[in-house]
Amino acid sequence: MHLTQHLFASWLLPWTALAERRDRVIVAVAGVAPDVDAPILLLWGGKRAFVEYHHDWTHHVAGAALVAAAGFALGKSRARTAGLAAAAWLLHLLLDLTGAGERYEDGTFAYPLPLLWPFSTREFDPFPFAWPLASWQNAAVMAALLVLVGRMGVVHGRTVLEVISPRADAAVVAVLRARWGGRGD
């Protein structure tokens, strides 16, 4: 799936379980962290390097343990942040197994995932029902995520923009609440 979808889904994962913005940001970052190598690969070797190596370096369950440790070390609600950070990492892998099912002409998958690394080098293909990255299914998922983020803005007074800028987040929440109602602060 696309980076924006990973960000939105990871930010929504805690829903209201984490009271602190800092903890929600940690979880959201954990959910996009598996794609940290993408810009490096694209700059270093272009699309070919991206297709060849992207999932090899960061798309495995060992990463979930790393972000859980980071969530525990950096979070205010340590255990909850650690668990949700690991869940966000694993959600990223699940979303890639469903929404990035590109195939080569011979039918093999373009992006198999080494899910069990470093314990095994076996690569896992996306689910048989997986759809390509550029598809109506990913557009539908994005639309649903946008609706949920908007709902969080109206009801709970925050959106995914809090990850980047609390000020921009407050402005968007004000617009959402002015249009669709909601509690004022």
Order of alpha helices (4+ residues) and beta strands (2+ residues): alpha-alpha-alpha-alpha-alpha-alpha-alpha
